[in-house]
Amino acid sequence: MHALLVDILVLLSAALALGMVAERLGASAVLGYLVAGTLVGPNMLGFVQANDGIDFLAELGASLLLFTIGTEFSISRLRRLGRRAFIAGVLQVGITIAAGMGAALAFGLAPGTAFALGAVLALSSTAVVARLLVDARALDSNYGRLSMGILLVQDIAVVPIVLVIAFAESGGDARELAATAGRTAVFAAIVVLGFLVLVRFVVPRLLGARAMVRNRDLSVVLAIVCALGSAIGAEAAGLPPALGAFVAGVLLGGSAFATQIRADVVPLHTLLLTLFFAGIGLAGDPRWAMEHAGLVLAVLVAVLVGKTLIAAGTLRALGIGGATAVAAGAAVAQIGEFSFIVAESAQAKGMLDADFFRLVVTVTVASLALSPLLIAFAGRTARRTDGRPQEAPAHQPDPHEAALDRIEIVLVGYGPAGQAMLEGVPAERRDRVLVIESNPAAWPRITATGAIAMIGDARRRDVLEHARVDDRSTVVVSVSDPTAVAQVAGLVRAVAPGARVIARSRYHDAREEIAAAGAMRVVDEETVVGTRLAEEALGPKQN
């Protein structure tokens, strides 16, 4: 146990240092985590050796990653992609897998290995691309929306890809394979049905319980129990554990508590995911990469050029302008984090040997390192429209998202002060107020006023981001705890420096602390009460 703790400490320390370096250089911290694992791993400094403990934590990280992605998935999100973006994503995944398989088969590789390599190459990095598009202020551009649509389809495609790999080496004849698939389907249906009942009936009662509301740590434990329980259930059904975690995330994502659940698991998600990428980096071998530099360079160029052309070609075939199509294709040209999950599943099934896995890790690290250049190229290309306006991708409006787009005021807390504030808003404008409240019991009372309710803790960054707090927002913090008010004000200022923050100070002594934290205006409760008392004392006497 002591040796495992030392390994974890070394991995996290290296990941922290190189993650900061990567961010400083404009790359993703994920790249730093991968390089950190390679640096301290057995093929370089040798401080950390691959072992079962690290592998177990990495598998937990992969499961929690898919669980988190699952909580963000919804049919409405899929509909908002629009027909062309969805079709382009499906075609991009299918054609890239086919092209990768064809090239691998041409070199004499086995069909299973060829499929695994094609699937690995087909997936891109949602986390990296989204971050770079935000930094480039291009997330809402035509090519930004198209590339995010393709990425979402890729995330969904991980599920059937992992299923295919799970059954690819089952062995036996067609009858035996069908019987195995049938048993797996039955067990999977039982697991999904069990979690459906749990999420629809048990989880809402637990999350609404007084103990759960008073101690937010309990909701974290509940989310982890759901993720791990579904992973174990999936494994018992003969499916990859990470796939079970994804299903649990999808089921929980449809509940009113999805935002808070995502925010609650962020610290553990960050820890395990860092170990996941650093653990993958342990397989990196710079000496091997140098010895096979020609192969690595050839595969890297083929991946970047090939994925760009495939994605751009599908978009052009669907009527998207040339510059926008090429820009969106370049944005998704790298290999992403889900590729590691596919590669590890394939390696466990014997489809990828050690050399192929090293090749995957090396090319992925290189493509992620080039992602900032790809996004910069995409931005420059998108501006070359030859004077012709580029058509935005068609999409269907979602009522919930449309409501969030109309938000003018974000109210944090629905206690007596928050209720009085909302009553002061004209009834016809309350649909432009979003109320963030940690007590689930307040949900029906908030929605009854016409405002939009969100269950969550505003001291979590993910909750504020999901509420779309930006520089144009007005945020009113009405909770009574001065420490919590200062924390929310400071976090709002960090998320959206230009936001207008109006905060309540229950005590006069806390006013300066709240203002220093980031509140633009502080309503001093004791001063207001004193002023009101003076008005009453000096007013006409009444019996």
Secondary structure, DSSP 8 states (H G I E B T S, - for coil): -HHHHHHHHHHHHHHHHHHHHHHHTTS-HHHHHHHHHHHHSTTTT-SS---HHHHHHHHHHHHHHHHHHHHH--HHHHHHT-HHHHHHHHHHHHHHHHHHHHHHHHTT--HHHHHHHHHHHH---HHHHHHHHHHTT-TTSHHHHHHHHHHHHHHHHHHHHHHHHHHHT--S-HHHHHHHHHHHHHHHHHHHHHHHHIIIIIHHHHHTSHHHHH-THHHHHHHHHHHHHHHHHHHHTTS-HHHHHHHHHHHHHTSTTHHHHHHHTHHHHHHHHHHHHHHHHTT--HHHHHHTHHHHHHHHHHHHHHHHHHHHHHHHHTT--HHHHHHHHHHT-S--HHHHHHHHHHHHTTSS-HHHHHHHHHHHHHHHHTHHHHHHHHHHHHT--TT-----------HHHHHHHT--EEEE--SHHHHHHHHTS-GGGGGGEEEEES-GGGHHHHHHTT-EEEES-TTSHHHHHHTT--TT-EEEE--S-HHHHHHHHHHHHHH-TT-EEEEEESSGGGHHHHHHHT-SEEEEHHHHHHHHHHHHHHS----
